[in-house]
Amino acid sequence: MEIEWHQLELRYESLRRMSSEQEKRLLGSLATTGQQSTVVVVRGEQSNRYVLIDGYKRVRALRRLGRDTVRASVWEIGEMDALIVAHLMKRGEPPSPLEQGWLLRELHERFGLSLNELALRFDRSSSWVSRRLSLVGQLPEEVHQQVRSGRIAAHAAMKFLVPLARANRADCLRLLSATEPRRVSSRQMERLYTAYMSGEEKARQLVLEQPWLFLEAEQQTTSPTLETTPAEQLLDDLRLLGVVCRRCLKRAQSGLLDRLLPFEAERVQRLWQAAQMDFQVLSQRCDEWAHAGPSA
């Protein structure tokens, strides 16, 4: 069925984190081929109102494209059950532990499910549920907001901001504020966290007050890589070529090629043809060298 925007309640948007790259690809696909799959909704408390359960990225993209409605499938079950089923049926990239924690907290606080009930519903142990809820509780809400917006990776928040907040919550918030509005990569956050935890007071103050200046200064003082010979560079390139080939094969064997969007499949085919041509030229040159013998 077609649902207009004023009929939708985006009650659970905070349970998802945004990804600018994914949303950009989705926007291109919707602009080219239109909406191919429906979003999932359940009936709201008021007549002719619907609560969006799954499909928040599609809704944002369709709004950006100026569409007036969204095609939706109505599940005739309650919100609580719909949230759990949608999570268990989710395909593609698995949710991060933080996203799992957000959902568990929502089910625990909004619907009153106990830790044991949550464990049974998700076929997990009570300790798994407890760890996810503890992870969510240890981070300040400001960090959650930055993870949801995509400015900070969930991995960086879990690995570096959780222990930082545990050690000094105020300094965690200072660091978060000082890095705005730019996006912080996991590697940059690791360098800032390491410098804060192991540095002296002056280094800590620089990290908290001017983190970007610290990262730039650290980059400039990093010792340069020793020069390698052309032969060593060739060996490194050949090792890398093998690694990339095995990585591509693993992705192809996982069924990724069958899940590509039309414009993604077209780019993959074009790049694959170009890579084949480059590899044929390289293979011919190496075969000539092998037949002539290493001394040549």
N, C-alpha and C positions, 0 to 999 in steps of 0.2 A: 504494500500500500504506500501511497505518497503522503508524507507528513510535512506540514509547514513548520517553519522555525519556531513560531510562537506556541506551537503545540509541544515542543520538546523541552524536557527538563534535563539539564546537563549536571546532574547531581553528583556523578562519580568521575568527573573530569580530573579531579586531584589524585586519583588512583593511577594515573598514567603519566609517564614522562614523555616529553616531546623530543623529537629528533629532527633537526632541520633538514638533514640529508634525505631521510625517509619521506618527510612531508613534501619535499621538493619533487622527488620522484613520483609520489602519488598525485601531486598537483598536475604534473605533466601527463600522466596516464589518464586522469579524469578529463583533462582538457581535450585529449586526443580521442579517446574511446567512450567517454561518458562513464557513469556509474555502473559497474558490472556486477558488484555484489552488494547485497542489502546490509544495512546496519541492524542491530538487534535492540529492540525496545520491549518494555513491559508496560501495561496500563498503569497510569498514575492514579492518585487518589481522586482527582477531579475528572469530570466527564470530558472526553475528547483531549485528554492530556496523556503524554507518554514519557517514560523515564528511559533515557538512553543508557544501555548496558554496555554495548560494544560497537565501536565504529567512530570514536571521537576524532581520529585523524581524518577520516573521510568527511565528517561533518565540517571540520575547519576548512578543509580544502574546497568543498562545494560552496561554502560561504564566500571564500576568497574569489571563487569564479563567478560569483553573483547569481548562483542558482537560488530558486525560491523554495524548493522542496527537496526532500531526501527520500529515497526508496527504503522502506524498512520492513523487517519481519517482526511480527508481534508474537512474543512467547507468552502463552497463557499460564504463567507461573508467577510466583511472588518475586520481589526484588532480590531477597536474600538467596533464594535458590538460583535465580538467573545469574547473579554475580559469580556464584561458585561454579555453575555449569560452564559459563563463558570462559572462566579461568582454566578449567580442566580441558576444555575443547580447543584452547588457543593453539594455533600452529605458528610456525616460523620461529623468530627469535624468542627464546624463553624469557619470562620476566625476571628482572634482577631481584636479589634478596630484599632490597628496599621496597620494590613494588609489591612483592609478596607480603612484606610487613605492613604496607599501607592497606592492602585488602584485608588482612587478618585483623588489623586494628579497627577497621570500619565494621567488620562483621561482629567483632567483640563488643565494641562500644555502642553501635547503632542497633544491632539486633540481639545483643545479650548472649551470644554464643560463648560458652566456657572454653578453656584451653583444650579440655578433653574432647568436647564436641567439635572444635575446629580440627583437631588431629584426626578424628574419625571421618569428617567430611572430606578432608584432603588426602586421606590415606597416608598420613605422616605420624611421626611420634610427637608426644607432648613437648619434648625438649626442642624439636624442630620449630614448633609454633612459638615456644618461649623465646628461643634465640632470635627469631624474626621480630617479635614484638619488642624485645630488649634493644635490638638494633635501631628500630624506629624511635624508641623512647630516649636513646642516648644522644641523638642528634637534635640540635635546636631547629625550630620550625623554619627559620630563615634558610638553613641548609636544604631542608626538604623542598622549599620553593625554588631554589636555584637548580636542584636536580630535576625537578619537574619541568622547568623551562629549558633544560638542556645546556645550561651554562656551565654546569659542573657534572662530570660523568659519575654515574652511580658507583662505579668501581673506586674512583678517587675519594668519594665521600665515605664509603665503607672502610677503605684501607687506611686513610690518612686523617680525615676529619673526625671520625668516631674516636680514635685514641686521643686526638688533640682536644676535642670537646671534653673527654673524660679527664684529661690532665688539667685543662684550663679553659672553661667554657667561654669566658670573656675574650680571651685571646683568639679563640676559634672564630668568634663573631667579628673581631677586629680584622682578622685576615680575610674573612669573607667580604667584608665591606671594602677593604683596601684594593681587592682585585677587581671590583666592579668598574665598568660594565662589561669588560672583556671576558671571553670564554677562557677558562683555565683547563689545559689538558691534564691527563693523569700524570704524565711525566713531569710537567711543571709543578703540579701539586706535590708530587713526591719529593722534588728538590726543595721546595719551600718547607715541607714538613721535616725533612731530614736536617735542614739548616736550623730550624727552630729548636728541634729536640736535642741536637748535639752542639749547637753554637753557644758562644758567650752572650752576655746581655746585649752588647752593641749589635751583634749579628741578629739577635732576636728582634730587636727594635726595628732594624732595617727591614726584616722580613714582614713584620706586622704593619709598618707604616708605608713602605715603598717596595712592595713585592716585585713589581715589574722592573724596577731599577736593580734590585738584587739579582734577578734572573739574568738581566742583560750583563751585569758586571761579572757574574759567575761564568757566563758563556765566553766572555772575552778573556778570562784568565785561565780557561781550560787549556791544558797543554795540547799543542797540535799533534795530529797523528803522524807517526814516522812515515817517511816516503817509502814506497815499495817499488820494486823493479817491474818493468812491463810484463815479465813472465809471471810474477806473483799476482799481478793484477788480472792476467788472463785466467790463471787458476782460480782465483776468487770468483770471477765472472762465470766460469763453467760450473763451479759449485752452486752458485746462486741460480744459474739456469736450471740445474737439476732440482733444487728446492722449489722453485716456482712451478716447474712442470708437475711435480708431485702434489703441490698444493692445489693447482688447477684440476688435476685428476680427482683428487679427493672431493672437491666441491661438485664436480660433474657427477661422480658416482653417488653423491648424496641426493640426487634428484633435483638439484638447483636449476638446471637448464629447463626443466619442465615447468618451473614456477615463475619464470621470467615474464615481466610485462612486455607487451609488443615492442615498445621503443628500446627496452633493455636488450631484448633478443636481437634486434637489428644491429645494435652497437656491438654486441658480443660477436655476431657473425662477421661484421666488418673488421674488427680487431683480430679475430682468429685468422681470417684470410691474409691480413697483412703480416701477422706473426709467422704463418706458414711460409710466405714468400721469403722473409728474412732468414728463417731457419734453413730453407732450401739452399740459399746462397752460401750460408755458413757451412752447411753440411758438404756442399760441393768442394769448397775450399779446403776443408779438413780432409776429405777423401783424397784430393790431389796431393796434399802434404803427406798423408799416410802411405800412399803408393810410391811416392818418390823416396820415402825413407826419412827418418829424423834428421839425418845429416844435411838434407837439402834445406 
